[in-house]
Amino acid sequence: MKFSEVVQRLGVPVDRTSLSLESAHDPEMVGVAAVDEATSGQLSYIDGAKFAAQIKTTQAIALILPRSQDLQAAATERSIAWIETAEPRLMFAQAIALFYQAFQPDPEIHPTAVIHPTAKIGTEVAIGAHVVIQANVTVGNQVCIHPNVVIYPDARIGDRVVLHANCTIHERTRLGTDCVIQPGAVIGAEGFGFVPTAQGWYKMQQSGCVVLEDGVEVGCNSTIDRPAVGETRIAQQTKLDNLVHIGHGAQIGFGCAFAAQVGLAGGVEVGNRVILAGQVGVANDAKIGDGAIASSKTGVHGTVNPGQVVSGYPCVDHKIYLKSSAIYSRLPDMYQTLKQLQKRVEELENQGLERAE
């Protein structure tokens, strides 16, 4: 499509684009790419002044730029069309959607699907091969269920949910609208609940459920467990990466983002807009306040205050962690110095004893 069409479909005023210049040209674009990989005919973006040098080398035909006259002038000098925005990466994400749409099967039911007669299926639903939908399941409108998905009894699936191949939705699970469950994920399986006895472990039945609110996305092979009683709840627009585990009874706020291999034990409370980097582990009943961030491989065992950034195992404030890390590499030298000081102290003590005698 023409650059001017992209501008129009992104809702950008012309005076915030190179189309407002006398020398403006309206190139045709065929796709999007990273700025260092773009070829002629592709749209890319620059996220800030520190990437300014890439304008001189990129082959992109058009760029999404931050509000910088210097960057815009550099692009114009190379006859690169540009769009100005306060959030280039966000607009680039919106631009990708103009050129690429994820695979969407036709709204039909494959003949090999097994659907219980009590299940209620909405309109314009796509159900793939070998899907199993059990008793009293409710499936909303425009839902896409890819092959080999299994939905246990009494589950409720909201409108426009996408269930990718081989994921499993256990009994009584509730998915809000626009949720995406990636391949291999298991939502609502039994929590790890066992009571110790003299004869061994007594299995505590997990009678609760899992609730995913609107817009929650769950990555490949992630697991969200249901509790013995009550519910495990993930609030709207929270995003989970691949291989994330959410323990039974956890309560997670809205707009959170958990990277790969994050693990939450049972009863954890997480506030809104919390970010947990890769391999963060959170112990039973820990509490993480709104807007907190845990860097990769952090171990959280107690309470993290709202807005706090923590690192390390067990976690400490990130500033303290950085100071400790700087000292860590010097520990061998510090140990040698300590040994020399101890030896010197012993020598002085011995000299004092000899004088006393």
C-alpha positions as CSV (number, residue, x, y, z in Angstrom):
1,M,0.0,0.0,0.0
2,K,1.0,3.6,-0.4
3,F,2.7,5.4,2.4
4,S,-0.2,7.9,2.5
5,E,-2.6,5.0,3.0
6,V,-0.6,3.7,5.9
7,V,-0.6,7.1,7.5
8,Q,-4.4,7.3,7.1
9,R,-5.0,3.9,8.5
10,L,-2.8,4.6,11.5
11,G,-4.8,7.7,12.1
12,V,-1.8,10.0,12.0
13,P,-2.3,13.7,11.0
14,V,-0.5,14.6,7.8
15,D,1.4,17.5,9.5
16,R,3.2,14.8,11.6
17,T,4.5,13.1,8.6
18,S,6.9,13.8,5.7
19,L,3.8,14.2,3.5
20,S,3.7,17.8,4.9
21,L,7.0,18.7,3.2
22,E,7.2,20.3,-0.3
23,S,9.6,17.6,-1.4
24,A,7.4,14.8,-0.1
25,H,7.1,11.6,-2.0
26,D,4.5,8.8,-1.5
27,P,6.4,5.5,-1.9
28,E,4.7,2.1,-2.1
29,M,5.4,-0.3,0.8
30,V,5.2,-4.0,0.7
31,G,5.9,-4.9,4.4
32,V,7.7,-4.2,7.6
33,A,11.1,-5.1,9.0
34,A,13.7,-4.3,11.7
35,V,15.6,-1.1,10.8
36,D,18.9,-3.0,10.2
37,E,17.2,-5.7,8.1
38,A,14.8,-3.6,6.1
39,T,15.0,-3.6,2.3
40,S,13.6,-1.2,-0.3
41,G,9.8,-1.1,0.1
42,Q,9.7,-1.9,3.8
43,L,8.6,0.2,6.8
44,S,10.6,0.3,10.0
45,Y,11.1,2.4,13.1
46,I,13.7,4.2,15.2
47,D,13.0,4.2,19.0
48,G,15.2,7.1,20.0
49,A,18.2,9.4,19.4
50,K,20.7,6.7,20.3
51,F,19.8,4.8,17.2
52,A,20.2,7.9,14.9
53,A,23.2,6.4,13.1
54,Q,20.9,3.7,11.7
55,I,19.1,6.2,9.6
56,K,22.3,6.7,7.5
57,T,22.5,2.9,6.7
58,T,19.0,1.5,6.7
59,Q,17.4,0.5,3.3
60,A,13.9,1.1,4.6
61,I,11.6,3.2,2.4
62,A,9.8,4.8,5.4
63,L,10.5,5.1,9.1
64,I,8.4,5.7,12.2
65,L,10.4,8.3,14.3
66,P,10.2,9.9,17.7
67,R,9.5,13.7,18.0
68,S,13.0,14.8,16.9
69,Q,13.6,17.4,14.2
70,D,17.2,16.1,13.8
71,L,16.0,12.5,13.1
72,Q,13.4,13.8,10.7
73,A,15.9,15.9,8.9
74,A,18.3,13.0,8.6
75,A,15.5,10.8,7.1
76,T,14.4,13.5,4.7
77,E,18.0,14.0,3.5
78,R,18.0,10.3,2.4
79,S,14.5,10.6,0.8
80,I,13.1,8.3,3.5
81,A,9.4,9.0,4.3
82,W,8.7,9.3,8.0
83,I,5.9,9.4,10.6
84,E,6.3,11.3,13.9
85,T,5.0,9.8,17.1
86,A,5.7,9.8,20.8
87,E,5.7,6.0,20.9
88,P,7.5,4.6,17.8
89,R,7.5,1.0,18.9
90,L,3.8,1.0,19.6
91,M,3.0,2.5,16.2
92,F,5.2,0.0,14.6
93,A,3.3,-2.8,16.3
94,Q,0.1,-1.2,14.9
95,A,1.7,-1.0,11.4
96,I,2.6,-4.7,11.5
97,A,-1.1,-5.5,11.8
98,L,-1.7,-3.7,8.5
99,F,0.5,-6.0,6.6
100,Y,0.2,-9.3,8.5
101,Q,-2.8,-11.2,10.0
102,A,-2.4,-14.4,12.0
103,F,-3.9,-17.6,10.5
104,Q,-7.6,-17.7,11.1
105,P,-9.5,-20.9,10.0
106,D,-12.9,-20.7,8.5
107,P,-15.9,-20.7,11.0
108,E,-16.8,-24.4,10.7
109,I,-16.8,-27.6,12.7
110,H,-14.4,-30.3,11.6
111,P,-16.2,-33.7,11.3
112,T,-13.8,-35.4,13.7
113,A,-14.6,-33.0,16.6
114,V,-16.5,-34.6,19.5
115,I,-19.0,-32.2,21.0
116,H,-21.3,-33.2,23.9
117,P,-24.9,-32.5,23.1
118,T,-25.3,-30.2,26.2
119,A,-22.5,-27.9,25.1
120,K,-23.6,-24.5,23.8
121,I,-21.6,-23.2,20.8
122,G,-21.9,-19.6,19.7
123,T,-21.9,-18.2,16.2
124,E,-19.0,-18.0,13.7
125,V,-17.0,-20.6,15.7
126,A,-14.1,-22.5,14.2
127,I,-13.5,-26.0,15.7
128,G,-10.6,-28.0,14.4
129,A,-9.9,-31.6,14.0
130,H,-10.1,-34.0,17.0
131,V,-11.3,-31.3,19.4
132,V,-13.2,-32.6,22.4
133,I,-15.8,-30.4,24.1
134,Q,-17.4,-32.0,27.1
135,A,-20.7,-31.6,28.9
136,N,-22.2,-28.2,29.7
137,V,-19.4,-26.2,28.1
138,T,-20.3,-22.7,26.9
139,V,-18.4,-21.4,23.9
140,G,-18.9,-17.7,22.9
141,N,-19.1,-16.1,19.4
142,Q,-16.2,-16.0,17.0
143,V,-14.1,-18.4,19.0
144,C,-11.3,-20.2,17.3
145,I,-10.4,-23.7,18.6
146,H,-7.5,-25.3,16.9
147,P,-6.9,-29.1,16.5
148,N,-6.6,-31.5,19.5
149,V,-7.9,-29.0,22.1
150,V,-9.8,-30.6,25.1
151,I,-12.3,-28.6,27.1
152,Y,-13.5,-30.3,30.3
153,P,-17.1,-30.0,31.6
154,D,-18.7,-26.8,32.8
155,A,-16.0,-24.6,31.3
156,R,-17.0,-21.2,29.9
157,I,-15.2,-19.7,26.9
158,G,-15.8,-16.0,26.1
159,D,-16.2,-14.3,22.8
160,R,-13.2,-14.2,20.3
161,V,-11.1,-16.5,22.4
162,V,-8.3,-18.4,20.5
163,L,-7.4,-21.8,21.8
164,H,-4.3,-23.1,20.0
165,A,-3.5,-26.7,19.2
166,N,-3.1,-29.2,22.1
167,C,-4.0,-26.9,24.9
168,T,-6.3,-28.2,27.7
169,I,-9.0,-26.2,29.5
170,H,-10.1,-28.1,32.7
171,E,-13.5,-28.2,34.4
172,R,-15.2,-25.0,35.6
173,T,-12.5,-22.8,34.1
174,R,-13.8,-19.4,32.9
175,L,-12.1,-17.5,30.1
176,G,-13.1,-13.9,29.4
177,T,-13.3,-12.3,26.0
178,D,-10.3,-12.0,23.7
179,C,-8.1,-14.4,25.6
180,V,-5.3,-16.3,23.8
181,I,-4.1,-19.7,25.0
182,Q,-1.0,-20.9,23.1
183,P,-0.2,-24.6,22.3
184,G,0.3,-27.0,25.1
185,A,-0.9,-24.7,27.9
186,V,-3.0,-26.2,30.6
187,I,-5.6,-24.0,32.3
188,G,-7.3,-25.2,35.5
189,A,-5.6,-28.4,36.3
190,E,-5.4,-29.7,39.9
191,G,-3.2,-27.6,42.2
192,F,-0.4,-29.3,44.1
193,G,-2.4,-30.0,47.3
194,F,-1.4,-32.8,49.7
195,V,-1.7,-33.1,53.4
196,P,1.1,-35.0,55.3
197,T,-0.1,-38.0,57.5
198,A,1.7,-40.8,59.3
199,Q,0.8,-43.0,56.3
200,G,2.0,-40.6,53.7
201,W,0.4,-37.8,51.7
202,Y,-3.4,-37.4,51.7
203,K,-4.7,-35.9,48.5
204,M,-6.7,-32.7,48.9
205,Q,-9.3,-32.5,46.2
206,Q,-9.0,-29.3,44.2
207,S,-12.6,-28.1,44.0
208,G,-11.9,-24.5,43.0
209,C,-11.5,-23.0,39.5
210,V,-9.4,-20.7,37.4
211,V,-10.7,-17.4,36.1
212,L,-8.9,-15.5,33.3
213,E,-10.4,-12.1,32.7
214,D,-10.6,-10.3,29.3
215,G,-7.5,-10.1,27.2
216,V,-5.3,-12.5,29.1
217,E,-2.7,-14.3,27.0
218,V,-1.0,-17.5,28.1
219,G,2.2,-18.8,26.4
220,C,3.2,-22.2,25.2
221,N,3.3,-25.0,27.8
222,S,2.4,-22.7,30.7
223,T,0.2,-24.0,33.5
224,I,-2.3,-22.3,35.8
225,D,-3.6,-24.5,38.6
226,R,-7.0,-24.4,40.3
227,P,-7.1,-24.3,44.2
228,A,-8.7,-26.6,46.7
229,V,-11.4,-24.0,47.3
230,G,-12.0,-20.6,45.8
231,E,-10.3,-19.5,42.6
232,T,-7.1,-18.7,40.9
233,R,-7.7,-15.4,39.2
234,I,-5.7,-13.5,36.6
235,A,-7.0,-10.0,35.9
236,Q,-7.5,-8.4,32.4
237,Q,-4.7,-7.8,29.9
238,T,-2.1,-9.7,31.8
239,K,0.4,-11.6,29.6
240,L,2.3,-14.8,30.4
241,D,5.2,-16.0,28.4
242,N,6.1,-19.7,27.7
243,L,6.7,-22.1,30.5
244,V,5.2,-20.0,33.2
245,H,3.6,-21.7,36.2
246,I,0.9,-20.1,38.3
247,G,0.2,-22.0,41.6
248,H,-3.2,-22.7,43.1
249,G,-5.1,-19.7,44.6
250,A,-2.8,-17.1,43.2
251,Q,-4.3,-13.7,42.6
252,I,-2.7,-11.6,39.8
253,G,-3.7,-8.0,38.9
254,F,-4.3,-6.4,35.5
255,G,-1.7,-5.5,33.0
256,C,1.1,-7.7,34.4
257,A,3.8,-9.3,32.2
258,F,5.6,-12.5,33.3
259,A,8.6,-13.7,31.2
260,A,9.5,-17.3,30.5
261,Q,10.0,-19.8,33.3
262,V,8.5,-17.6,36.0
263,G,7.1,-19.7,38.8
264,L,4.5,-18.7,41.4
265,A,3.7,-20.9,44.4
266,G,0.2,-21.1,45.9
267,G,-1.5,-18.2,47.4
268,V,0.7,-15.5,45.9
269,E,-0.8,-12.0,45.5
270,V,0.5,-9.9,42.7
271,G,-0.7,-6.3,42.1
272,N,-1.4,-4.4,38.9
273,R,1.2,-3.8,36.1
274,V,3.9,-6.0,37.8
275,I,6.8,-7.2,35.6
276,L,8.5,-10.5,36.5
277,A,11.6,-11.2,34.3
278,G,12.7,-14.7,33.3
279,Q,13.0,-17.4,35.9
280,V,11.7,-15.3,38.8
281,G,10.5,-17.6,41.6
282,V,7.8,-16.4,44.1
283,A,7.3,-18.4,47.4
284,N,4.0,-19.3,49.0
285,D,1.8,-16.4,50.1
286,A,4.3,-13.7,49.0
287,K,2.9,-10.3,48.1
288,I,4.1,-8.1,45.3
289,G,2.8,-4.5,45.1
290,D,1.5,-2.5,42.1
291,G,4.1,-1.6,39.6
292,A,6.9,-3.6,41.1
293,I,9.6,-5.2,38.9
294,A,11.7,-8.3,39.7
295,S,14.8,-8.9,37.5
296,S,15.7,-12.3,36.1
297,K,16.3,-15.2,38.5
298,T,15.1,-13.2,41.5
299,G,13.7,-15.1,44.4
300,V,10.7,-13.4,46.2
301,H,9.9,-14.8,49.7
302,G,8.1,-12.0,51.5
303,T,6.7,-8.6,50.5
304,V,7.7,-6.4,47.6
305,N,6.5,-2.8,48.0
306,P,4.6,-1.0,45.2
307,G,6.9,0.4,42.6
308,Q,10.0,-1.4,44.1
309,V,12.6,-3.0,41.8
310,V,14.2,-6.1,43.3
311,S,16.9,-8.5,42.3
312,G,18.9,-11.4,43.8
313,Y,18.1,-14.5,45.8
314,P,16.6,-13.8,48.3
315,C,15.5,-10.6,46.7
316,V,16.8,-7.2,47.9
317,D,16.3,-3.7,46.5
318,H,18.0,-3.5,43.1
319,K,20.3,-0.7,44.1
320,I,21.7,-2.8,47.0
321,Y,22.0,-5.8,44.6
322,L,24.1,-3.7,42.2
323,K,26.4,-2.6,45.0
324,S,26.7,-6.2,46.3
325,S,27.4,-7.5,42.8
326,A,30.3,-5.0,42.4
327,I,31.8,-6.3,45.6
328,Y,31.4,-10.0,44.7
329,S,34.2,-10.1,42.2
330,R,36.6,-8.6,44.8
331,L,35.8,-11.2,47.5
332,P,39.0,-13.3,46.9
333,D,41.2,-10.2,47.3
334,M,39.2,-9.1,50.3
335,Y,39.6,-12.5,51.8
336,Q,43.4,-12.4,51.4
337,T,43.5,-9.0,53.0
338,L,41.4,-10.3,55.9
339,K,43.8,-13.2,56.5
340,Q,46.8,-10.8,56.5
341,L,45.0,-8.6,59.0
342,Q,44.1,-11.5,61.2
343,K,47.7,-12.7,61.1
344,R,48.9,-9.2,62.0
345,V,46.5,-8.9,64.9
346,E,47.7,-12.3,66.3
347,E,51.3,-11.1,66.0
348,L,50.5,-7.9,67.9
349,E,48.6,-9.8,70.6
350,N,51.6,-12.2,71.0
351,Q,54.0,-9.2,71.4
352,G,51.7,-7.7,74.0
353,L,51.7,-10.9,76.0
354,E,55.5,-11.2,75.9
355,R,55.8,-7.6,77.2
356,A,53.3,-8.4,80.0
357,E,55.4,-11.4,81.1
